[in-house]
Amino acid sequence: MLVSLSIRDFVLIEKLDLTFARGPQRGLGALTGETGAGKSILIDALGLALGARAESGTIRRGAAQATVAAAFDLPKNHAAHAILAEQGLDSEDVLTLRRAMGADGRGRAFVNDQPASVALLRRLGETLVEIQGQMEQHGLLDISTHRAALDAFAGLEKQADAVRSAWRDWRAAEQARAEAEAAAVAARRDEEFLRHAVKELEALAPKADDEETLASERQLLRAGSALGEAVAQALAELEQGRGAVAALRSAHRLIERNADKAAGRLDAPLAALDRALSEATEAQAQLETARDALEFDPNRLEKIEERLFALRAAARKHNVTVAGLAPLAEKMTTQLAALDDGEAGLKKLAAAAGAARAAYVKAAEAQAAARRKGAARLDKAVAAELGPLKLEKAKFVTELAALPEADWSEWGTDRVQFTVATNPGTPPAPIAKIASGGELSRFLLALKVCLAKVGDAATIVFDEVDSGIGGATAAAVGERLKRLAKDVQVLVVTHSPQVAAVADRHWLIRKTTTKSAASTDVLALDAKGRREEIARMLSGAEVTAEARAAADRLLAVAK
């Protein structure tokens, strides 16, 4: 709900700060004043903070810029929190929207003092305030809001959840079927190529580490001749004459036979000979193994190179790495298997999509039936409000029409529209097409009273809802505004003393004119001030004793 409105240098307002009661004390607020005092300026200023288009003449004469800031108390589950999170903006208990317009025509927008776009202000504003002005195309005049308003009035949350869930399941099933069909078409188109490629890759039998393993072995084989010669020479050195191993063995044997006579002086040499003999024996054995392994085999080298070249050629052909050939072969094999068994799979997916569609249609039909019952209740409720508002000849009709399948959505298969017939015998027309602004405002009031708890907007502003009426009808308007204010914050710009008398809070909008300038200010009225203002509204320029007495009677009745 709106908790404060701050205006600087806007049209005729130099400086204005308004605060509004919070919580259960918010009630009905009335804005009154003489014609031309500037009551609509406050609504325009609020609209500017909510992202409305800035009109020329916005900035007060002589000022550099105009600024408007509106602060709102946000419940934890309010839709504005999700919008703020989506934009990466901080979310607080109080949301402040601010707009500044410079004399050069440039403007800036802020959300909680963080720079933002006017479009974001507008999105947030739509969840915060509903301004019902004559012939303005927003709020309940926007047909796109009617379906959600009816569903909320009729309490169709469970039906809506069922339809949304069925819609998503159907969309997922249709997507799976479409993807499978597209894959099958592509596979059939490329079937000959696939079969040839799979046969070729199966013959090649690629492995993920083929390139690394073969390249390493090829390098080793290319160096095999030189390495084998080096190893052979090393063995020859060890085996020259008696051979190093035989010499070490003889030396070890001689020392070992005489070590016990040397009083330990030969123990260390014996141990060293033992180690040397062991290492020399091991070295000779390893060299012999290496000589056998490094024997140059030109046939083996040729086969390795042929396979390596074949793998790389296949990788270039299919535009993958050598390591990617094995996964590619598996994928192509799967495609062929799907092609071979494609018809059965497609039939299964088509059946699943058909079943999902049937489930959606069933849920949507149940929703449509519940909507029709809800529409009948809403029409009856609105009809009960029309008579006292001097609209007894009018008829309100909630029209439901089946949409073509191409327009079905997660919201169902119905188009919902609020229509009105202002005179007997005339066909109902969209509520926004009503010619009379006064009639439109009263229709919207009747509808809002019935839909009081519907929608996110916790603040509703009525601009001259009582235009062209008086007496009992004006009293009926005031009573309905008062009733509506029990559920949401209501502000009304009014010329009707009957409406002003029932308000919980009352502001007087005054215009002061001097030789050089005019200005508008707003005064919060106390009980005495309210009596005088209502008396003025009853009598005109000169407030009489009779007017004050009539004002007292209205205020007494309002209590």
FIDRENKE-773592 format. One record per residue: residue in three letters; x, y, z of N, C-alpha, C in turn. Coordinates in steps of 0.2 Angstrom, whole numbers, plus 2048, in hexadecimal, padded with zeros to 3 digits. Each point is the difference from the previous one (the first is absolute). Example, Ala and Ser with C-alpha at 12.3 -4.5 7.8 and 13.67 -1.06 7.14 Angstrom:
FIDRENKE-773592
ALA8427E48277FC806800804806800
SER7FE8057FC8048068017FC805803
//
This chain:
FIDRENKE-773592
MET8047FA8007FC806800804806800
LEU7FD8067FE8048067FF801803807
VAL806802802801802807802808800
SER8038027FA8028078008018027F8
LEU7FE8067FF8018037FA804807800
SER8058017FD8048068018018037F9
ILE7FE8067FF8008047FA804806800
ARG8048017FB8048078008008037F9
ASP7FD8068008008047F97FD7FC7FB
PHE7FA7FE8017FC7FC7FB7FA8047FF
VAL7FF8037FA7FB8047FD7FF806805
LEU7FB8008047FF8068058027FE807
ILE8037FA8018027FF807807801800
GLU8028048058078018028037FB804
LYS7FC7FF8068037FB8047FA7FD804
LEU8007F98007FA7FD8038027F9803
ASP7FF7FE8068017FA8037FA7FD803
LEU7FD7FB7FE7FA7FD8028027F9804
THR7FD7FF8058017F98037F97FD801
PHE8007F97FF7F97FD8008017FA806
ALA7FA7FF8038007FC8068017F97FD
ARG8037FC8048027F97FE7FB7FB804
GLY8007FA7FD7FD7FA8037F8801800
PRO7FD7FE8067F98008007FD808800
GLN8048048027FE8078018008047F9
ARG8027FC7FA8018047FA7F98037FE
GLY7FB7FC8007F98027FE7FF8047FA
LEU7FB8047FF7FF8047FA802807801
GLY8048027FB8038078007FD8047FA
ALA7FD8068027FD8047FB8048067FF
LEU8008027F98048067FE7FB8057FD
THR7FF8058037FB8057FD8038077FF
GLY7FC8047FD8028077FF7FC8037FA
GLU8018078007FC8037FA8027FE7FA
THR7FC8017FB8017FE7F98068047FE
GLY8057FD7FD8068037FE806801805
ALA7FE7FD8068058018058067FC7FF
GLY8007FA7FC8057FC7FF8007F9802
LYS7FA7FE8017FF7F98038037FB7FC
SER7FF8017F98037FB7FC8088007FF
ILE8038058038078018008037FA804
LEU7FD7FF8068027FB8058007F97FC
ILE7FB7FF7FD7FF7F97FC8058007FB
ASP8018057FC8068007FB8077FF803
ALA8018048058067FF8048027F9802
LEU7FA7FD8038017F98028017FB7FA
GLY7FD8027FA8017FC7FA8078017FD
LEU8038058018068017FE8057FC804
ALA7FF7FF8068057FC8047FE7F97FE
LEU7FB7FE7FE7FE7F97FE8027FF7F9
GLY8038047FC8037FF7F97FB8027FB
ALA7FC8058017FB8027FB8058057FC
ARG7FD8017FA8048057FB7FF807803
ALA8068038008018078027FD8057FB
GLU7FB8048027FD8057FB804806800
SER7FF8047FB8038078007FD804805
GLY8048058037FD8048058017FD807
THR8037FA8018017FD806804804805
ILE8058037FE8048048057FD807801
ARG8008018077FE8078028048067FD
ARG7FC8057FE8038057FD806803804
GLY8068017FD8068038048047FA803
ALA7FE7FA8008047FB8048047FC7FB
ALA8057FD8028057FC7FC7FE7F97FE
GLN7FC7FD8057FE7FA7FF7FA7FE805
ALA7FC7FB7FE7FA7FE8048027F9803
THR7FE7FF8068027F98037F97FE804
VAL7FF7F97FF7FA7FD8048037F9802
ALA7FF7FF8078027FA8037FA7FD804
ALA7FE7FA7FE7FB7FC8038037FA804
ALA7FE7FF8078027FB8047FA7FB801
PHE8027FA8007FB7FA8018027FB805
ASP7FB7FE8048017FB8057FF7F97FC
LEU8057FC8007FF7FA7FC8007FA805
PRO7FA7FC7FF8007F98048057FC7FD
LYS8027FB8048057FB7FE7FF7FC7F9
ASN7F97FF7FF7FE7FC7FA7FE8047FA
HIS8028078007FE8047FB8047FF7F9
ALA7FC8007FB8037FF7F98068047FF
ALA8008068038068057FE8077FD802
HIS8007FC8068067FD8028037FB7FA
ALA7FC7FD7FD8037FB7FA8028057FB
ILE7FD8057FE8038057FB806803802
LEU8018028068068038028067FA800
ALA7FE7FA8028057FB8008027FE7F9
GLU7FC8007FB8017FF7F98058057FE
GLN7FF8078028058057FE806801804
GLY8017FC805806800804800806805
LEU7FA8028028008068047FE7FE807
ASP8028048057FF7FE8077F8801801
SER7FE7FB8047F98008027FF802807
GLU7FC8058027FF8028077F9800802
ASP7FE8018067F98008027FD8067FD
VAL8038067FF7FE8067FD8038017FA
LEU7FC8007FA8028017FA7FF8077FE
THR8068047FD7FF8077FE8018007F9
LEU7FC8037FC8008027F9801807800
ARG8058027FC8018077FF8028027F9
ARG7FD8067FE8018027F9802807800
ALA8058027FC8028077FF8008027F9
MET7FD8067FF7FF8027F98048077FF
GLY8058017FC8038067FF7FD8057FB
ALA8028068017FD8057FB8027FF7F9
ASP8067FC7FF8027FF7F97FC7FA7FD
GLY7FB7FD8047FD7FA7FE8027FA801
ARG8067FF8038037FA8037FD7FE806
GLY8007F98017FD7FE8078047FA802
ARG8007FF8078037FB8037FB7FC805
ALA8017FA8007FC7FC8058047FC805
PHE7FD7FF8068047FC8057FB7FC804
VAL8037FA8027FC7FB8048047FF806
ASN7FD8028068048008068078037FF
ASP8008067FD8068047FF8057FD7FB
GLN7FE7FA7FD8047FD7FB7FE8027F9
PRO8048027FB7FE8027FA7FC7FA7FC
ALA7FB8027FD7FC7FB7FD7FD8037F9
SER7FC7FC7FC7FD8037FA7F9802802
VAL7FD8047FC7F98028007FB7FA7FF
ALA8037FB7FC7FC7FA7FF7FF7FC806
LEU8068008048007FC8067FB803805
LEU8008078017FB8048047F97FE7FE
ARG7FF7FF7FA7F97FF7FD7FE7F9802
ARG8057FB8007FE7F98017FF7FF808
LEU8048048047FE8008077FA803802
GLY7FF8067FC7FA8048027FA7FC7FF
GLU8007FC7FA7FA7FC7FF7FE7FB806
THR8057FE8047FE7FC8057FF803807
LEU8018078007FF8048067FA804800
VAL7FE8037FA7FA8058007FC7FF7FA
GLU7F98008017FC8007FB7FC807800
ILE8018047FA7FD8068007FA7FF7FB
GLN7FA8028037FA7FF7FC7FE8077FE
GLY8028027FA7FE8077FE7FB7FF7FA
GLN7FC8057FE7FC8007FB8037FF7F9
MET7FE7FA7FD8037FE7F98077FF800
GLU8037FF8068077FE8008017F87FF
GLN8047FE7FB8007F97FE8057FC804
HIS7FE7FF8068057FC8047FB7FC806
GLY8037FD8047FD7FC8067FB7FB7FC
LEU7F98018037FB7FB7FE7FE8027F9
LEU8028067FD7FE8017F98057FC7FB
ASP8057FD8038047FC7FB7FE7F9800
ILE7FE7FE7FA7FD7F98008057FA802
SER8068028008057FA8028007FF807
THR7FD8048047FF7FF8087FA7FD801
HIS7FB7FF7FC7F97FD8028017F9802
ARG8037FC7FC8017F98018027FE807
ALA8068048028037FF8077FB802805
ALA7FC8067FF7FC8038057FA7FB801
LEU7FD7FD7FB7FB7FB8018027FA803
ASP8067FD7FF8037FA803801802808
ALA8028068018018018077FA801804
PHE7FB8037FD7F98018037FD7F9801
ALA8017FC7FB7FC7F98018047FB804
GLY8068028028057FC8048027F97FC
LEU8028027FA8027FA7FC8087FE800
GLU8038018058077FF8018027F97FE
LYS7FC7FB8038017F97FF7FF7FE7F8
GLN7FB8037FD7FF7FE7F98068037FC
ALA8028078028058037FC8077FC801
ASP8017FD8058067FC8018007FA7FC
ALA7FA7FD8007FF7FA7FC8018017F9
VAL7FD8057FD8018027F98078027FE
ARG8038048058088027FF8047F97FF
SER7FF7FC8058047FA8007FF7FB7FA
ALA7F98007FE7FE7FC7FA8038037FA
TRP8008077FF8038037FB8077FF7FF
ARG8048008058077FF8008027F97FE
ASP7FC7FB8038017F97FE7FF7FF7F8
TRP7FB8037FE7FE8007F98058037FC
ARG8038068018058037FD8067FC800
ALA8027FD8058067FC8017FF7F97FB
ALA7FA7FD8007FF7FA7FC8008027F9
GLU7FD8067FE8018027F98078027FE
GLN8048038048078017FE8047FA7FF
ALA7FF7FB8058037F97FF7FE7FD7F9
ARG7FA8007FF7FD7FD7F98038047FA
ALA8008078018038047FA8077FE7FF
GLU8048008068077FF7FF8027F97FD
ALA7FC7FB8028017F97FE7FE8007F8
GLU7FB8037FE7FE8017F98058037FC
ALA8038068038058037FC8067FC7FF
ALA8027FC8068067FC8007FF7FA7FB
ALA7FA7FE7FF7FE7FA7FC8018037F9
VAL7FD8067FE8008027F98088017FE
ALA8048038058078017FF8037FA7FE
ALA7FF7FB8058037F97FF7FE7FD7F9
ARG7FA8007FE7FE7FD7FA8038047FA
ARG8018068018038047FA8087FE800
ASP8037FE8058077FF8018017F8801
GLU7FB7FC7FE8017F98028057FD7FC
GLU8018017FA8057FD7FC807802803
PHE8018068018068038038027FD806
LEU7FA7FF8058017FE8068037F8800
ARG7FC7FC7FC8027F97FF8077FF7FE
HIS8028047FB8078007FD805802806
ALA7FE8068038058028058017FB806
VAL7FA7FD8028007FC8068047FA7FE
LYS8007FD7FA8037FA7FD808802800
GLU8018067FE807802800803801807
LEU7FD8038048028018078017F9804
GLU7FB7FC7FE8007F98048067FC7FE
ALA8028017F98067FD7FE807803803
LEU7FF8068018068048038007FE807
ALA7FB7FF8037FF7FF808805805804
PRO7FE8067FF8048058047FF800808
LYS8068018037FF801807802807802
ALA7FE802806801807803808802800
ASP8047FB8028078018008047FE7FB
ASP7FD7FE7FA8047FE7FA8068047FE
GLU7FE8077FF8058047FD806801804
GLU7FF8008078068018048047FA801
THR7FD7FA8008037FA8008047FE7FA
LEU7FD8017FA8037FF7FA8068047FE
ALA7FF8078028058057FF8067FE804
SER7FF7FE8068067FE8048047FA7FE
GLU7FC7FB7FE8037FA7FD8048017FA
ARG7FD8057FB8038017FA807804801
GLN8008048058068048028057FB802
LEU7FE7FB8048057FB8038027FB7FA
LEU7FC7FF7FC8027FB7FA8058047FB
ARG7FE8067FF8058047FC807801802
ALA8008008078078008038037F9802
GLY7FC7FB7FE8027F98028077FE7FE
SER8028017FA8067FE7FD806803804
ALA8008068018058048038017FD808
LEU7FA8008038007FE8078027F8800
GLY7FE7FC7FC8027F98008087FF7FF
GLU8038057FC8077FF7FF804803806
ALA7FD8058048038028068007FB805
VAL7FA7FD8017FF7FB8058057FA7FF
ALA8017FE7F98047FA7FF807802801
GLN8038067FF806802802801800807
ALA7FB8028048018008078017F9803
LEU7FC7FB7FD8007F98028077FE7FE
ALA8038027FA8067FD7FE806803805
GLU7FF8068038058028058007FC806
LEU7FA7FE8027FF7FC8068037F97FF
GLU7FF7FE7FA8027F97FF8077FF7FD
GLN8048067FE8067FF7FD8057FC805
GLY8047FC7FD8057FC8037FC7FB804
ARG8027FF8077FC7FC8047F9803801
GLY7FF8068007FA803801800803807
ALA7FD8068018008048077FC7FB805
VAL7FB7FD7FE7FC7FC8058057FA803
ALA8037FD7FB8047FA802806802804
ALA8038067FF8058038037FE802808
LEU7FB8038007FD8018077FE7FA804
ARG7FE7FB7FC7FE7FA8048067FD803
SER8067FF7FB8067FD803803804806
ALA8008077FF8038048057FC7FF807
HIS7F98007FF7FC7FF8068017F9803
ARG8017FB7FC8027F9803806800804
LEU8058037FD807800803800803807
ILE7FD8068007FF8048077FC7FC805
GLU7FA7FD7FD7FC7FD8058037FA803
ARG8057FC7FC8037FA803805802806
ASN8038067FF8058028057FE806805
ALA7FA8018007FD8068048017FE808
ASP7FF7F98018007FF807807800803
LYS8058007FC807800803802808801
ALA7FC8057FD8038068007FD805806
ALA7FD7FC8057FE8048067FB8067FE
GLY7FC7FF7FB7FB8057FF8028057FB
ARG8078007FE8028057FC7FE8007F8
LEU7FD7FA7FF7FE7FF7F97F88007FF
ASP7FD8018067F88008007FE8067FB
ALA8038068017FD8057FC8017FF7F8
PRO8067FE7FF8017FF7F87FC7FA7FE
LEU7FF7FB8047FB7FB7FE7F98027FF
ALA7FE8048047F98037FF8008047FA
ALA8058047FF8008057FA8007FB7F9
LEU8047FB8018007FB7FA7F97FD7FF
ASP7FD7FE8067FA7FD7FF7FB8057FD
ARG8008068027FB8057FD8028017F8
ALA8068017FF8028017F97FE7FA7FB
LEU8017FA8037FF7FA7FC7F88007FF
SER7FC8018057F98007FF7FD8057FB
GLU8038078007FE8057FC8027FE7F9
ALA8067FE7FF8037FE7F97FC7FB7FD
THR7FE7FB8047FC7FA7FE7F98037FD
GLU7FD8048047FA8037FF8008057F9
ALA8068048008018047FA8007FC7FA
GLN8047FA8008017FC7FA7F97FD7FE
ALA7FC7FE8057FA7FD7FE7FB8057FD
GLN8008068037FC8057FD8028027F9
LEU8068017FF8038027F97FE7FA7FB
GLU8007FA8027FE7FB7FC7F98007FE
THR7FC8028057F98007FF7FE8067FB
ALA8048068027FF8067FB8027FE7F9
ARG8057FD7FF8037FE7FA7FB7FC7FC
ASP7FD7FB8037FA7FC7FD7FA8057FE
ALA7FE8048057FB8057FE8018057FB
LEU8068028008018067FB8037FD7F9
GLU7FF7FA7FF8027FE7FA7FB8037FA
PHE8038037FC7FD8047FB7FC7FC7FB
ASP7F98028007FB7FC7FC7FD8057FB
PRO8028007FA7FD8057FB7F97FE7FE
ASN7FE7FA8007F97FE7FF7FB803806
ARG8027FF8067FC803805800808800
LEU8058037FE8008078007FB8027FA
GLU8007FD7FB7FC8017FA7F8800802
LYS7FF7FA8047F97FF8027FE805805
ILE8048028047FE8068057FF8067FC
GLU8048027FC7FF8067FC7FA8007FC
GLU7FF7FA7FD7F98007FC7FA801804
ARG8007FD8067FA801804800807803
LEU8058038028008078027FE8047FB
PHE8027FF7FA7FE8057FA7F87FF7FF
ALA7FE7F98007F97FF7FF7FC803805
LEU8028008077FC8038058008087FF
ARG8058037FE8008078007FC8027F9
ALA8007FC7FB7FC8027FA7F97FF802
ALA7FE7FB8047F97FF8027FE806804
ALA8048028057FE8068047FF8067FC
ARG8058017FB7FF8067FC7F98007FC
LYS7FF7FA7FE7FA7FF7FC7F9802804
HIS8007FE8067FA801804801806805
ASN8058047FF8018068038007FF808
VAL8047FB8028017FE8078077FF801
THR8027FF8078077FE8018007F9800
VAL8067FD8008017F98007FC7FD806
ALA8018038057FD7FD8077F88017FF
GLY7FE8047FC7F88007FF7FD7FB7FB
LEU8057FC7FD7FD7FC7FB7FC7FA803
ALA8027FE8067FD7FA8037F9803803
PRO7FF8068037F98028027FC8017F9
LEU8038037FB7FC8017FA7FD7F97FD
ALA8057FB8007FD7FA7FE7FA7FD804
GLU8018018067FA7FE8057FA8047FE
LYS8018077FF7FA8047FF7FD7FE7F9
MET8047FF7FB7FD7FE7FA7FD7F9800
THR8027FB8047FD7FA8017F9800803
THR8008058057FA8018037FB8037FB
GLN8028057FC7FB8037FB7FE7FB7FC
LEU8047FB7FD7FD7FB7FC7FC7FB803
ALA8017FF8077FC7FB8047F9804800
ALA8008068027FA8048017FC8007F9
LEU8048017FA7FC8007FA7FD7F97FF
ASP8047FB8017FD7F97FF7FA7FF804
ASP8008038077FA7FF8047FC806801
GLY8018057FB7FD8068017F9801800
GLU7FD7FC7FC7F88007FF7FD7FE807
ALA8037FB8037FD7FE806801806806
GLY8068038008018058057FC8067FE
LEU7FF8027FA7FC8067FE7F97FF802
LYS7FE7FA7FF7F97FE8027FF801807
LYS8057FE8047FF800807800807803
LEU8058047FD8008078027FA8047FE
ALA7FD7FE7FA7FA8047FD7FA7FE805
ALA8007FA8027FB7FD805800804807
ALA8068018028028048067FD8077FF
ALA8028037FB7FE8077FE7F8801800
GLY7FD7FB7FD7F98008007FC7FF806
ALA8037FC8057FE7FF806801806804
ALA8058037FF8018078047FC8057FE
ARG7FE8007F97FB8057FE7F97FF803
ALA7FF7FA8007F97FE803800802807
ALA8057FF8048008028077FF807801
TYR8048047FB7FF8078007F98027FF
VAL7FD7FE7FA7F98017FE7FB7FF806
LYS8017FA8037FC7FF806800805806
ALA8078018018018058067FD8077FE
ALA8018027F97FD8067FE7F9801800
GLU7FD7FA7FE7F88008007FE801807
ALA8037FD8057FE800807801808802
GLN8058037FE8018078017FB8047FD
ALA7FE7FF7FA7FB8047FC7FA7FF804
ALA7FE7FA8027F97FF803800804807
ALA8068008038008048078008077FE
ARG8038027FB8008077FE7F98037FE
ARG7FC7FB7FD7F98027FE7FC801807
LYS8017FC8047FC801807803806803
GLY8068018008038068037FD8067FD
ALA8008007F97FE8067FD7F8802801
ALA7FC7FA8017F9801802800804807
ARG8047FE805800803806802807800
LEU8068017FC8028077FF7FB8057FD
ASP7FD7FD7FB7FB8047FD7FA802805
LYS7FE7FB8047FB801805802805805
ALA8068008028038048058008077FE
VAL8038017F98008077FD7F98037FF
ALA7FC7FC7FE7F98027FF7FD803806
ALA8017FD8067FE802806803807802
GLU8058027FD8038078027FE8057FB
LEU7FD7FE7FA7FF8057FB7FA805802
GLY7FB7FD8027FA803802801807804
PRO8037FF8068018068048058057FD
LEU8047FE7FB8048047FD7FD8047FA
LYS7F97FF7FF7FC8037FB8027FD7F9
LEU8017FA8008027FC7FA7FB7FA800
GLU7FA8018027FB7FB8017FE7FD7F9
LYS8018047FA7FE7FD7FA8067FD7FC
ALA8068008038067FD7FD8007F9802
LYS8047FC7FC8017F98028077FE7FF
PHE8037FD8058077FE7FF8017F97FF
VAL8047FE7FB8007F97FD8077FE800
THR8027FA8038077FE7FF8007FB7FA
GLU8038017FB7FF7FC7FA8067FB800
LEU7FF7FA7FF8057FB7FF7FF7FD7F9
ALA8068007FC8007FD7F98067FB800
ALA7FE7FB7FC8057FB7FF8058027FB
LEU8077FF8028058037FB8027FA7FB
PRO8028027FA8037FB7FC8067FD803
GLU8017F97FE8067FD803806803800
ALA8028047FA806804800801805805
ASP7FA8028048018058057FF7FD807
TRP8007F98008007FD807806802804
SER8008008068068018047FF7FD807
GLU8058028048007FD8077FB803804
TRP7FC8067FD7FB8038037F97FD7FE
GLY8007FB7FC7FA7FC7FE7FE8017F9
THR7FA7FF7FE7FD8007F97FB805800
ASP7FF8058057FB8057FF8028077FF
ARG7FD8047FD8018078007FA803805
VAL8028048057FC8038058008087FE
GLN7FA8028007FF8087FF7FA802804
PHE8018068037FA8038047FD8057FB
THR7F97FF7FF7FD8047FB7FA803804
VAL7FD8067FD7FB8038037FB8027FA
ALA7F98008027FB8037FC7FD805804
THR8018067FE7FD8068047F98017FF
ASN7FD7FE7FB7F88017FF7FD7F97FE
PRO7FA7FF8027FD7FA7FE7FF7FF7F9
GLY8017FA7FE8007FE7F98068017FC
THR8058038038078017FC8047FB802
PRO8047FD7FB8057FB801805802805
PRO8037FC8048058018058078027FB
ALA8038058038068027FC806800806
PRO8068007FE8068008047FF806805
ILE8027FF8067FF8058068038077FE
ALA8067FF7FC8048067FF7FD8047FA
LYS7FA7FD7FD7FD8047FB7FA804802
ILE7FF8008067FA8048038018087FF
ALA7FB8037FD8028077FE800805806
SER7FC7FF8058008058058057FF805
GLY8048058018067FF8057FD7FF807
GLY7FA8038027FD7FF8077FE7F9801
GLU7FC7FD7FA7FE7FA8018067FB800
LEU8058017FD8067FB800803800807
SER8018068038028008077FC7FC805
ARG7FA8017FF7FB7FC8058007F97FE
PHE8007FE7FA8017F97FE8077FD803
LEU8058048008067FD802800800808
LEU7FC8058038007FF8077FC7FA802
ALA7FA7FF7FD7FC7FA8018047FA7FF
LEU8047FF7FB8047FA7FF806800805
LYS8038058028058008057FE7FE807
VAL7FA8028017FD7FE8077FF7F8800
CYS7FE7FD7FA7FF7F98008077FC7FF
LEU8058047FE8077FD7FF805803805
ALA7FD8028068048048048077FC802
LYS8007FA8018067FC8028047FD7FA
VAL7FE8027FA8037FD7FA8068057FE
GLY8067FD7FE8058047FD805802805
ASP8068027FE8068028057FF807802
ALA7FD8057FC8008078027FC801806
ALA8038028067FD8018067FD808801
THR8018047FA7FE8068007FC8027FA
ILE7FA8028017FC8027FA7FE807801
VAL8018047FA7FE8078007FB8017FB
PHE7FA8038027FB8027FC8008077FE
ASP8008027FA8008077FE7F98027FE
GLU7FC8048047FA8027FF7FB7FB7FE
VAL8007FB8047FB7FA7FF7F9803801
ASP7FF8058037F98038017FE8057FB
SER8038007FB7FF8067FB7F97FF7FD
GLY7FC8068007F98007FE7FB7FD804
ILE8017FE8067FB7FE804800803807
GLY7FB7FF8047FF8038067FB7FD804
GLY7FE8038067FB7FD8048017F8802
ALA7FB7FC7FF8007F98038057FC7FC
THR8018027F98057FD7FC807801803
ALA8018068018078028038017FD807
ALA7FB7FF8048007FD8068027F87FF
ALA7FD7FD7FB8017F97FF8087FF7FD
VAL8028057FC8078007FE805800807
GLY7FE8058048048018068007F9804
GLU7FA7FD8017FF7FA8048057FA7FD
ARG8008007F98047FB7FD807801801
LEU8028067FF8078028018027FE807
LYS7FC8028058027FE8078007F9801
ARG7FC7FC7FD8007F98008067FD7FD
LEU8028027FA8067FE7FD806802804
ALA8008058038068028048017FC806
LYS7FC7FB8028017FB8058067FB7FE
ASP8007FF7F98057FB7FE8068037FD
VAL7FF8067FD8068037FC800808802
GLN8068037FF8008078017FD8037FA
VAL7FB8058027FC8037FA801808801
LEU8028037FB8018077FF7FB8037FB
VAL7FC8058017FB8027FC8008087FF
VAL8018027FA7FF8077FE7F98017FF
THR7FC8048047F98017FF7FE807801
HIS7FA8017FD7FC8078007FA7FF805
SER7FF7FA8027FA7FE804801800807
PRO7FB8058038018008087FE7F9803
GLN7FB7FC7FD7FE7FA8038067FB800
VAL8048007FB8067FC800805803805
ALA8028068008058038047FE7FE808
ALA7F98008017FE8008078027F9803
VAL8007FB7FB8017F98038087FE800
ALA8048057FE8077FE800803800807
ASP8057FC8018047FF806805806801
ARG8038027FA8048068007FF8047FA
HIS8018078017FD8057FC8068057FE
TRP8028017FA8058057FE7FC8057FC
LEU8028068017FD8067FC8068027FB
ILE7FE8017FA8058027FB7FE8077FF
ARG8058058017FF8077FF8048037FB
LYS7FE8047FC8038047FB801807802
THR8068038018018078018038047FA
THR7FD8057FF8028047FA802807802
THR8068027FE8028078018018037F9
LYS8028068008018047F98057FC7FC
SER8057FD8038067FE7FC7FF7F87FF
ALA7FD7FD8058007F87FF7FA7FD804
ALA7FF7FA7FE7FB7FC8048037F9803
SER7FE7FE8058037FA8037FA7FC804
THR8027FA8007FB7FB8038037FD806
ASP7FC7FF8068037FD8067FA7FB802
VAL8027FC8057FB7FB803800801807
LEU7FA8008037FF8018077FC7FA803
ALA8037FC8057FC7FB8037FB803805
LEU7FA7FE7FF7FB8038047FE7FD807
ASP7FF8048057FE7FD8067F8800800
ALA7FD7FE8057F98008007FC8077FF
LYS8038058027FD8077FF8018017F9
GLY8067FF7FD8028017F97FB7FC7FB
ARG7FF7FA8027FC7FC7FC7F9803800
ARG7FD8028057F98038018008067FB
GLU8058048008008067FC8007FE7F8
GLU8057FC7FF8017FE7F97F97FC7FD
ILE7FD7FC8047FA7FD7FE7FB8057FF
ALA7FF8048047FB8068008028047FA
ARG8068017FE8018047FA7FE7FC7FA
MET8017F98007FE7FC7FA7F98007FF
LEU7FC8018067F98008007FD8067FD
SER8038068027FD8077FF8038047FB
GLY8077FE7FE8038047FB805805804
ALA8018067FC8058058037FF802807
GLU7F98028017FF8028077FD7FB804
VAL8047FF8067FE7FA8047FA803805
THR7FA7FD8007FB8038047FF7FB806
ALA7FC8038057FE7FC8067FD7F97FE
GLU7FB8017FB7FD7FA7FE8047FB7FD
ALA8058027FC8057FC7FD8047FC806
ARG8028048058047FD8067FB7FA803
ALA7FA8028017FB7FB8038007FA7FC
ALA7FF8017F98007FA7FC8067FC800
ALA8068048018067FC8008007FC806
ASP7FE8038068007FC8067FB7FA800
ARG7FB8007FC7FB7FB7FF8047FA7FC
LEU8038027FB8047FB7FC8057FD804
LEU8048048048067FD8047FD7FB805
ALA7FA8028037FD7FC8057FE7F97FD
VAL7FD8017FA7FD7F97FD8067FC7FE
ALA8068037FE8067FC7FE8037FC806
LYS7FF8038068037FD8067FC7F9801
//
